């Protein structure tokens, strides 16, 4: 049986993640409130942001920026786009 959650991004019941994507409270919150679809879309968007903005993941400021963007993306708020990205 597939686990469902009320996704905060899409405001509807959707398939949930199989496990928390992070340890601790942040991961549990995502597991409880974000759909698998929204999480997969965030993963793709995160990759575009890293590539187009040339972010270095060893830089604490870059990691903080991505966490802020993730929170905005998963909450359905406005979030930064990757400049130069053209969807197929």
Phi, psi and omega per residue, in radians:
X1 nan 2.352 -3.128
X2 -1.430 2.360 3.100
X3 -1.391 2.377 3.094
X4 -2.037 2.709 3.082
X5 -2.370 2.759 2.973
X6 -1.519 1.799 -3.037
X7 -1.239 2.191 -3.130
X8 -1.224 -0.487 3.128
X9 -1.244 -0.796 -3.043
X10 -1.764 -0.087 3.105
X11 0.896 0.811 3.055
X12 -2.741 2.862 3.114
X13 -1.308 2.146 3.131
X14 -2.450 2.925 3.100
X15 -1.040 2.357 -3.136
X16 -1.619 3.004 3.085
X17 -1.243 2.716 3.117
X18 -1.348 -0.526 3.115
X19 -2.670 2.856 3.128
X20 -1.149 2.363 -3.098
X21 -1.363 -0.275 3.129
X22 -2.392 2.732 3.017
X23 -1.341 2.794 3.018
X24 1.444 -2.955 -3.053
X25 -1.063 -0.664 -3.136
X26 -1.088 -0.808 3.123
X27 -1.116 -0.687 3.125
X28 -1.160 -0.692 3.106
X29 -1.082 -0.772 3.114
X30 -1.120 -0.791 3.128
X31 -1.009 -0.714 -3.077
X32 -1.399 -0.420 -2.926
X33 -2.271 0.053 -3.094
X34 -2.199 2.341 -3.134
X35 -1.349 2.809 3.065
X36 -1.032 -0.728 3.130
X37 -1.051 -0.849 -3.126
X38 -1.103 -0.696 -3.131
X39 -1.148 -0.748 3.117
X40 -1.125 -0.665 3.086
X41 -1.143 -0.690 3.091
X42 -1.102 -0.752 -3.135
X43 -0.997 -0.766 3.124
X44 -1.163 -0.736 -3.137
X45 -1.163 -0.707 3.111
X46 -1.027 -0.761 3.124
X47 -1.065 -0.735 3.109
X48 -1.096 -0.758 3.123
X49 -1.069 -0.789 3.133
X50 -1.045 -0.809 -3.088
X51 -1.232 -0.864 -3.050
X52 -1.262 -0.560 3.141
X53 -1.668 0.039 3.107
X54 0.929 0.827 -3.138
X55 -1.358 2.489 3.077
X56 -1.876 2.075 -3.030
X57 -1.265 -0.147 3.019
X58 -1.455 -0.181 3.139
X59 -1.487 2.066 -3.135
X60 -1.006 -0.606 3.132
X61 -1.153 -0.651 3.109
X62 -1.179 -0.718 3.108
X63 -1.143 -0.715 3.104
X64 -1.098 -0.768 3.111
X65 -1.011 -0.821 -3.134
X66 -1.129 -0.661 3.101
X67 -1.120 -0.707 3.101
X68 -1.119 -0.760 3.132
X69 -1.152 -0.662 3.104
X70 -1.074 -0.807 3.138
X71 -1.048 -0.742 3.131
X72 -1.146 -0.805 -3.127
X73 -1.042 -0.874 -3.054
X74 -1.287 -0.274 3.105
X75 -1.673 -0.017 3.130
X76 1.381 0.287 3.099
X77 -1.525 3.023 3.029
X78 -1.161 2.453 -3.137
X79 -2.444 2.808 -3.119
X80 -1.182 2.498 3.047
X81 -1.764 2.770 3.088
X82 -1.494 1.953 3.115
X83 -1.100 2.454 3.097
X84 1.542 -0.188 -3.130
X85 -1.400 2.258 3.090
X86 -2.100 2.000 -3.140
X87 -1.089 2.618 3.140
X88 -1.186 nan nan
